[in-house]
Amino acid sequence: MLSVLLLKYFSTLHISQNSFFDQNFVAKNQEIQLPILKEKKVALYIKREDLIHPFVSGNKFRKLKYNLKEAKKLKKKVILTFGGAFSNHIVATAVAGKMEGFTTVGIIRGDELGKNLKETIANNATLNEAYKNGMKFEFVSRTVYRQKNTFGFIEKMKNKYGDFYLIPEGGTNCLAIEGCEEILTKQDTDFNYICSAIGTGGTIAGLINASQNNQKTIGFPALKGSFLKDEIAKFTTKTNWTLTADYHFGGYAKYNENLICFINEFKAQTGILLDPIYTGKMLYGILEMVKNDTFKKGTKILAIHTGGIQGIIGFNKKLAQKNQQKINVL
Ligand SMILES: *Cc1c(COP(=O)(O)O)cnc(C)c1O
């Protein structure tokens, strides 16, 4: 049911090109009207990358684009990648792979999920969608998952699935960053700040590379830890960026009532649905920073909606089990 409603949410989509990845998607910048923005005289726009596709959404489309082109060029038939059980990257790879004629293999963290595939799929909308799109799963223990990039593990997978094109966890590599550089276009040069949520840092690296020198990019990590700064610096030589560690809500996929409440309020006020892992935390952070006078009068901010809406179904399941307030998708 919920997925039908989510598909309805994406009904504004028009796809005309033969290959989905050949289209030059320019997302619209939607102005956000909120009393606090008016009061502080700050303009906030959201780039609606989330509307690219319900499952190959936002930055995952950008990150896959040149990787799939490269895989085709190399005449690979199989794409192999990694992720957690609710991963936006896993479902995006499965759906995109099917569209482009690849077999996809997902190395999924959590061997307990492999014990009863039918049950796993029945209870997990993300894996269900990936499965429906033909992804083959390899459920591995957390220990094996940590060794996923070792020669031994990769060889084992090659023996089982044949020669494949490997996309790292979260989809981040040089080609992914090249794709993310296309998020910003000429119409965006007059913004003072570009804001993005961060997982692995690939998306923000692309945004930084594509930004003007007089613009500043602010990253909102969805997880704890200071390693991200070095990770991002590997992919960009520019220095007009900063990270704020104040809005991860305790770590990856952690949340509290305030966050859920905020997401529901924001949806009611603007019509824009945010995800609880990335974009909800970023927008919460941006509006807190506006309240705290971080930005001077007349500032123009562009926040990237990187997508991730598909994850709400699984997240709401978790909230319902705990008898907590759910995220309103309508
Ligand atoms: C994957 C994802 C991110 C993180 O992107 P990185 O390139 O890994 O930093 C941000 N937002 C959404 C919605 C995502 O799905």
The ligand as an SDF file (V2000), in Angstrom:
LIG
                    3D

 15 15  0  0  0  0  0  0  0  0999 V2000
   23.3870    7.7870    0.1380 C   0  0  0  0  0  0  0  0  0  0  0  0
   22.7200    9.0400    0.5420 C   0  0  0  0  0  0  0  0  0  0  0  0
   23.4310   10.1470    1.0200 C   0  0  0  0  0  0  0  0  0  0  0  0
   24.9110   10.1050    1.2590 C   0  0  0  0  0  0  0  0  0  0  0  0
   25.6570   10.2720    0.1080 O   0  0  0  0  0  0  0  0  0  0  0  0
   27.2400   10.1000    0.1510 P   0  0  0  0  0  0  0  0  0  0  0  0
   27.6880   10.3440   -1.2220 O   0  0  0  0  0  0  0  0  0  0  0  0
   27.5100    8.6810    0.5770 O   0  0  0  0  0  0  0  0  0  0  0  0
   27.7890   11.0470    1.1380 O   0  0  0  0  0  0  0  0  0  0  0  0
   22.7340   11.3050    1.3140 C   0  0  0  0  0  0  0  0  0  0  0  0
   21.3950   11.3680    1.1760 N   0  0  0  0  0  0  0  0  0  0  0  0
   20.6790   10.3280    0.7440 C   0  0  0  0  0  0  0  0  0  0  0  0
   19.2040   10.4590    0.6670 C   0  0  0  0  0  0  0  0  0  0  0  0
   21.3090    9.1300    0.4100 C   0  0  0  0  0  0  0  0  0  0  0  0
   20.5740    8.0840    0.0020 O   0  0  0  0  0  0  0  0  0  0  0  0
  1  2  1  0
  2  3  1  0
  2 14  2  0
  3  4  1  0
  3 10  2  0
  4  5  1  0
  5  6  1  0
  6  7  2  0
  6  8  1  0
  6  9  1  0
 10 11  1  0
 11 12  2  0
 12 13  1  0
 12 14  1  0
 14 15  1  0
M  END
$$$$
